[in-house]
Amino acid sequence: MARKVMVTGACSKLGRAVVQLLEMQADTEVVALGRDELDILDEVLVDSTVERLQPATIINCAGFNDVEAAEHRLATKLPVNTRGLCNLARTAAKFRVYLCSFSSKYVFNGKNSEPYDEDDDKWPLNQYGNSKHAGEEMVNDQLDNYLIVRSDLLYGGGGDDWVSRIKEELGAGRPLAVSNDFFIAPTYVGDLAAAMVALSTEWAAGIYHYTNDAGNGVSCYEFARAVAEQAGLDSSLLQATPMTEVDFGGPLNLPERAILSLDRFKKMFPALVRPWQEALASYMG
Ligand SMILES: NC(=O)c1ccc[n+]([C@@H]2O[C@H](COP(=O)([O-])OP(=O)(O)OC[C@H]3O[C@@H](n4cnc5c(N)ncnc54)[C@H](OP(=O)(O)O)[C@@H]3O)[C@@H](O)[C@H]2O)c1
């Protein structure tokens, strides 16, 4: 019998990529629900939808992840990361469904010199990080059987992302200030979706980290230079700038070097880990 997977937030970048991959699996029936079909903040609707569809698995791709906006203007959008996820967890517990969701490196404070393991101490520095940490706790409080995959800055999947912003600014000949002391493991959205599908197909439980492999991290400046070079744009327009001088629309604490260790994931799916340069080249190619 086909495994039924219900995807929430199915119109997000990750949601679209996850649905596309699941639809290629022969033994999987996919029910893709965008916000219009299922607002995960609606507790009653979450319950009745799961009761009606009876999925074996829920993969939640809904969320709010604009770190700057969450800090300064749009904190009201954060409950999707907490109350929304909590609604899914409560319903998953009630109907014994395997719940999978995404979290973020922003649960860490970025002060470690080495990549973070899944069980390292959480210490979020901003509203977004707090919301992702709280969401994780809510899931853990209500479920034994769940999967959370933490990741880093994503690009690809359409819409407005960091790669398209760099291309747009440099393409228009405008200088762009990019921090040279904020370190990331930039990750292609399709690779993260593949990691989630692989883990969830194996019913992996607990927390996993997945990013493209960036060792101990690359600076945003270094990443932006790679984008510029691969797009044939003038990288001299990039201005290496300390984080403290970048305009975030107000004060914003960021985890300077919150790089996620891939060791746990690599033990299961070594072939799905690739260097960030290779992922970027195949995306830009
Ligand atoms: N993007 C990143 O760099 C990144 C990095 C690490 C982890 N993540 C995590 O990955 C997940 C998905 O990220 P993404 O970048 O793919 O998201 P995205 O493209 O920004 O889309 C977010 C989606 O969530 C939907 N949504 C918001 N509130 C909802 C609600 N109450 N009920 C149902 N759907 C709702 C939105 O619908 P509307 O458009 O209709 O509002 C939108 O389709 C999030 O948990 C995020 O925290 C993202």
The ligand as an SDF file (V2000), in Angstrom:
LIG
                    3D

 48 52  0  0  0  0  0  0  0  0999 V2000
   14.5500   29.9410    3.6410 N   0  0  0  0  0  0  0  0  0  0  0  0
   15.5900   29.6410    4.4170 C   0  0  0  0  0  0  0  0  0  0  0  0
   16.7070   30.1910    4.2530 O   0  0  0  0  0  0  0  0  0  0  0  0
   15.4310   28.6120    5.5110 C   0  0  0  0  0  0  0  0  0  0  0  0
   16.5710   28.1840    6.1930 C   0  0  0  0  0  0  0  0  0  0  0  0
   16.4380   27.2130    7.2040 C   0  0  0  0  0  0  0  0  0  0  0  0
   15.1830   26.7260    7.5390 C   0  0  0  0  0  0  0  0  0  0  0  0
   14.0820   27.1860    6.8570 N   0  0  0  0  0  0  0  0  0  0  0  0
   12.7670   26.6840    7.2590 C   0  0  0  0  0  0  0  0  0  0  0  0
   12.1770   25.9720    6.1840 O   0  0  0  0  0  0  0  0  0  0  0  0
   10.7540   26.1320    6.2090 C   0  0  0  0  0  0  0  0  0  0  0  0
   10.2490   26.6030    4.8540 C   0  0  0  0  0  0  0  0  0  0  0  0
   11.0420   27.6770    4.4160 O   0  0  0  0  0  0  0  0  0  0  0  0
   10.8780   28.2860    2.9310 P   0  0  0  0  0  0  0  0  0  0  0  0
   12.0240   29.2470    2.7450 O   0  0  0  0  0  0  0  0  0  0  0  0
   10.6730   27.2150    1.9450 O   0  0  0  0  0  0  0  0  0  0  0  0
    9.5380   29.1120    3.1150 O   0  0  0  0  0  0  0  0  0  0  0  0
    8.9080   30.2580    2.1780 P   0  0  0  0  0  0  0  0  0  0  0  0
    9.2610   30.0090    0.7620 O   0  0  0  0  0  0  0  0  0  0  0  0
    9.2590   31.5840    2.7920 O   0  0  0  0  0  0  0  0  0  0  0  0
    7.3470   30.0160    2.3460 O   0  0  0  0  0  0  0  0  0  0  0  0
    6.7240   29.9580    3.5800 C   0  0  0  0  0  0  0  0  0  0  0  0
    5.3660   29.3470    3.3210 C   0  0  0  0  0  0  0  0  0  0  0  0
    4.6820   29.1500    4.5580 O   0  0  0  0  0  0  0  0  0  0  0  0
    3.3190   29.4550    4.3010 C   0  0  0  0  0  0  0  0  0  0  0  0
    2.6080   29.7700    5.5300 N   0  0  0  0  0  0  0  0  0  0  0  0
    2.7760   30.8330    6.3530 C   0  0  0  0  0  0  0  0  0  0  0  0
    1.9030   30.7860    7.3640 N   0  0  0  0  0  0  0  0  0  0  0  0
    1.1600   29.6550    7.1780 C   0  0  0  0  0  0  0  0  0  0  0  0
    0.1050   29.0500    7.8840 C   0  0  0  0  0  0  0  0  0  0  0  0
   -0.3840   29.6140    9.0130 N   0  0  0  0  0  0  0  0  0  0  0  0
   -0.4170   27.8970    7.4280 N   0  0  0  0  0  0  0  0  0  0  0  0
    0.0520   27.3320    6.2970 C   0  0  0  0  0  0  0  0  0  0  0  0
    1.0570   27.8570    5.5770 N   0  0  0  0  0  0  0  0  0  0  0  0
    1.6090   29.0060    6.0140 C   0  0  0  0  0  0  0  0  0  0  0  0
    3.3900   30.6400    3.3800 C   0  0  0  0  0  0  0  0  0  0  0  0
    2.1620   30.8540    2.7450 O   0  0  0  0  0  0  0  0  0  0  0  0
    1.7750   32.3580    2.2380 P   0  0  0  0  0  0  0  0  0  0  0  0
    2.8050   32.6980    1.2130 O   0  0  0  0  0  0  0  0  0  0  0  0
    0.4010   32.1910    1.7350 O   0  0  0  0  0  0  0  0  0  0  0  0
    1.8980   33.2280    3.4560 O   0  0  0  0  0  0  0  0  0  0  0  0
    4.4970   30.2050    2.4240 C   0  0  0  0  0  0  0  0  0  0  0  0
    3.9980   29.4110    1.3660 O   0  0  0  0  0  0  0  0  0  0  0  0
   10.4790   27.0840    7.3760 C   0  0  0  0  0  0  0  0  0  0  0  0
   10.1960   26.3260    8.5310 O   0  0  0  0  0  0  0  0  0  0  0  0
   11.8060   27.7910    7.5780 C   0  0  0  0  0  0  0  0  0  0  0  0
   11.9600   28.2910    8.8970 O   0  0  0  0  0  0  0  0  0  0  0  0
   14.1800   28.1000    5.8460 C   0  0  0  0  0  0  0  0  0  0  0  0
  1  2  1  0
  2  3  2  0
  2  4  1  0
  4  5  1  0
  4 48  2  0
  5  6  2  0
  6  7  1  0
  7  8  2  0
  8  9  1  0
  8 48  1  0
  9 10  1  0
  9 46  1  0
 10 11  1  0
 11 12  1  0
 11 44  1  0
 12 13  1  0
 13 14  1  0
 14 15  2  0
 14 16  1  0
 14 17  1  0
 17 18  1  0
 18 19  2  0
 18 20  1  0
 18 21  1  0
 21 22  1  0
 22 23  1  0
 23 24  1  0
 23 42  1  0
 24 25  1  0
 25 26  1  0
 25 36  1  0
 26 27  1  0
 26 35  1  0
 27 28  2  0
 28 29  1  0
 29 30  1  0
 29 35  2  0
 30 31  1  0
 30 32  2  0
 32 33  1  0
 33 34  2  0
 34 35  1  0
 36 37  1  0
 36 42  1  0
 37 38  1  0
 38 39  2  0
 38 40  1  0
 38 41  1  0
 42 43  1  0
 44 45  1  0
 44 46  1  0
 46 47  1  0
M  CHG  2   8   1  16  -1
M  END
$$$$
